[in-house]
Amino acid sequence: MQTADILEKIDIPRHRLYYLEQKGYIHPQKVPRGELEVREFTQEDFKKIQIIWKYLKQGFKHRIAYEKAMQELGSRQLEFGLQSKNRVG
């Protein structure tokens, strides 16, 4: 997924997206395309950006929005892990 896809799907301003990258909250892969580099985002990046943006729109500062997003993502992964474990056993 490229920058334009993220901007369209999440409706986050480009400068906010780049700021998240600058602060180290997201780590898109930079892929050379001719003389330019294109940012490629993973599905994990997409989810993280989506949740961080949700908290930023609620008025949280970037660091707090990131921390809350990581907690939310962690609890989702834990829930998924427990659900998967219960299905198997």
N, C-alpha and C positions, 0 to 999 in steps of 0.2 A: 504494500500500500504506500503510495507516495504522498507528498505534502498536500497536493490539491485534493486528494481523496479525504484526508483527515479534515482539512478545512471545510469541505462540503458536508461531510457526515456529522461532524461535531459542532460546526458553526463557531469555531474558536478563531479569534483574530490571529493572523500570521505572526505578528510580533509576540504574542503570548506563547504561541507554540515554540518559537525560536528561543524565547526566554527560558522555557522549561528545559530545553536542550542545553542552553548555556549554563544553567544552574546544576546540570547533571541529573535531573529528575527522569529524563528519558534519554535513550541512546540509540537513535536511528543509525542504520548502516548507511554510509555514504558511498554511492556507486557511481563511478565515472561514466559519463555519457558525453562523448565527444570532448569538448573543452570544459564542460561543466560537471558538477557533481550533483547527483539527485539523491535525496534522502529516501530511504526505504524503511518503513515502519512495520514492525511485526504486529500480530494480533494482540500480543501482550502490551506493546506500546500503545495501541489503540485504546484498549480498555483502561490503561493507566491514565492516558490523556483525558479520556471521557470522564472519569471519576474526579480527577484533579480539577477539571473545568467546572464540574458540578459544584464543588466546594468553593472555587474562586468566585463563581457567580453568587454564592450565598454570602460573600463578603470575607471569607477567610484569607489570610495572608498565604503566600505561595508555600512556605515551608510547612505550615499547619495543614494546608490543603493536600500537600504531598503525603504528610504523615497519616492523615485520615484516609487517604486513598490507599495507602499501603496496608493499613489496618483492615480496610474493607476488602481489599483483594486477598489478604491473608485469610480472613474469615470465610470468604467464598471458596478458597482452595481447600480449607479445612472441611467445610461443609461437603464439598464435592468428594473429598477423600473419604469421609465417613459414609456418604451415600454409596460410593463404589464398594467400600469394604463390606457394608451391610448386604449388598446385592450378591457378592461373591459367597459370603459365609452364611 
